[in-house]
Amino acid sequence: MCEEFHGTINGPDDEDFHPEEASKSLRQALEAGIQCDDKVLIQVLLKHDNFQRQKIAAAYEGQYDRILVDDVEEVLGGFFLDCILALLQPAHLYSTKMLHYAISLG
């Protein structure tokens, strides 16, 4: 295995994981309202695993006394909103939702 190639997500014990900084970046992107910086949302949320995203959402609520999902719903719409909300759901809730959806189609 070549050492120069590695994944972009290191997990919750990563020393470079700073939920406060990530939540600050998300808040700045969302404050623009309709002119929201979608690239920042994508970069921040996809750089972290689900466990880390839950920590970021908790840090966001602690720092700004606001709920990240509510702020996202105010600004975004369409399929992009659906995608971001799916990323922000805890893994067990998302899996349950998808299982229910798959069973209900049958």
Protein Blocks (a to p, Z undefined) as FASTA:
>chain_A
ZZkbccfbebjklmkbcfklmmmmmmmmmmnommocfklmmmmmmmpcfklmmmmmmmmm
mmnopafklmmmmmmgcjllmmmmmmmpcfklmmmmmmmmmmmmZZ
